[in-house]
Amino acid sequence: MNEINPLLRRGLTHRRDFLRLMGIGAVGMAAAACGVEGQGGKQNVTRSEVEKYWAGKTRTGKLNWANWVGYMEDDRATLKAFTKATGIEVTYKEVINENAEWFGKIDAPLRAKQSIGFDLMVMSNGIQLEQCRQLGYLVPLDHAKLPNFAANAGASFKNPSYDPDNTFTIPYTSGITGIAYNTKYVKEPITKWADLLDPKYEGKIGMMGDSQELGNVGMFLTGVDPEKSTPDDWAKAAAKLREQRPLVRKYYTQDYIEAVTKGDVWITMAWSGDAYSLAGPEVKFVIPEEGGTIWTDNLCIPSTAESPVDALELMNWLYDPRANATLTEYINYITPVPGTKEFIRQDADAASGEDKETLEALIESPLVYPTDADLAKLRRYRTLTQAEKEQYQSVFTPIPQGS
Amino acid sequence: MRRRLTPYLLILPGGLWLTVFFAVPIIMMLSFSLMEGNLIDGFAFTFHWQNYTEGLSTYGDKFARSLWYGLLATAACIALAYPAAYWIAFKAGRNKSTYLFLMLLPFFVSFILRTVSWKFVLADNGIVLGTLKDWGLLAQDFHVLGTTFAVICGLTYNFLPFMVLPIYVALEKIDHRLLEAAQDLYASRVQTFLRVVLPLSLPGVFAGVVMTFIPISADYVNADVLGGSGNVMIGNVIYLEYFNNSDYPMASALSFTLMGALLVGIFLYARLLGTKDVLEAAGR
């Protein structure tokens, strides 16, 4: 598709050809020009391929990082500390709002093997990350250069099912999908997903539009573990969600937290970190009885990165508990580095007044350091093959569309 | 010789621009719309017409809704724009340009920002509804956000200047001596308006309708920001198919179906209004 089709070039110089081209010729030309080659199957890499990629790659002393909104202190303290420690300058941009939208932006340049302008990016486990893995859009990581990850990552963050052996990704932070509700309007405690089907909250319920997030809730409502679900389970879950649809005010992407804080919705599906740090004090977050999902946002290097060595160095540095503690104090999601806890305690001891209270609350928060009992309630997304993905999407996508 | 070439040279920059940014992508999209496959295994051109039939049967109601919203919002635009343009053209005197400028002032702010600010105005417990609820004038569970009404309001608001400007231009050009002549022939004010002003300004209305109806029907921002679960427009579906599902063939087929529907709509409208006025409007 990159090269100009000869037919087109000829067509533009000869009038008759051009006319033909505008008629049935157009379709024929398009057919010849625009088949799109498959690029799947790139998720399996051997040790020698990894070595081959990293051989001869050197530090450039600078780095471009694409991240999600709210994932770094406003004064970029963590990045400044990194630059001070390593001399690598970081250009940091919070340009990612949604995995699907981000994938839409990077798909074309990466397919054409062109730079996307970033050496490091953060993507959640799910359909788009899987697509990036399979299409060869990610650089296989050289774990010999990630000693901090090996030493400090929590056990549940190593060797995840969505990326065996952390071949392409290591976690940046993790969060829980559960329920947030506004105690100003909802007086009785909300404890389970089934409460989102209570007719008395009609028009005051918010759901997420993302097909995987939404599908998971349908699965919980029908008593199925999303990670182990089958196509039959999807159909049942979808039926349940359709039943719920008349009660739903809106299927949200990002703006649900503002809606529940302002009272436009009273109960909504929510991510733990948003509810912890962005919502008003009257908004409460719960992990439902039926179970919640835990997802992970992952650091990965796009295949056309210009400074992969620097990116890898930053990834390793972020797994230093001291460095990560500062970040965790700001992000308030689950950190993949359990060792941060003692550093946050040190910071709390050194702080005073309100800061001290905030830090102490953070250490105690089950949303940042979930207990084993909490973790036992949490499930993961199902990894979908290409065929399954199409079926899954066709089952759940129409629900927020009202079809 | 040089004189004969001049028009072609003048048309060259615009023509090239259109070729590169309209013709090429549209041909590529057309070919995509007949492909089959997926992102991982690749897409192959197989004359897969089913993309169209499937798209229509699955999302037919969204097409209908988009066109219906387009009609409603366009009608609302005419209702709001015509009197305003009329007043500015005939009654505003020396300050015409000032009033026109004031009319357009809000539109110097970005589209998204203005749409999002509607959300603040219409919030369930925001300044307007919240206050009315506190005074007991509205039921506690009354809401506007997430309803069809909110979407139509947003669409009307966002595309209003595209209706005001062409109507104003058409009215502005009307020779005042025609109005005097009508009065000399004992036409009442209403008759003058209906027989003289309205027909002469219709090309402006036509241009306005074309400039608002098409973008309104294809819009997805308003439905996304102000609408609820029942207000999804076809633009939202196309966006979702492109970005969330990476189903490029389906998204392209839906885009073409929308284009076709709009072309048919505009054509019917042009026939209804008479070809002469349409040509006149196009010639402006």
Interface residues (C-beta under 8 A of the other chain):
Chain A: M1 A26 V27 M29 A30 A31 A33 C34 G35 V36 E37 G38 Q39 G40 G41 A100 E101 F103 G104 D107 Q131 Q134 L135 G203 K204 D210 S211 R245 V248 R249 K250 Y251 K262 G263 D264 Q386 E390 Q393 T397 P398 P400 Q401 G402 S403
Chain B: I27 M28 L30 S31 F32 L34 M35 G37 N38 L39 I40 D41 G42 F43 A44 F45 T58 Y59 D61 K62 A123 D124 N125 G126 D141 H143 L145 G146 G227 G228 S229 G230 V232 N236 V237 L240 Y242 F243 N244 N245 S246 D247
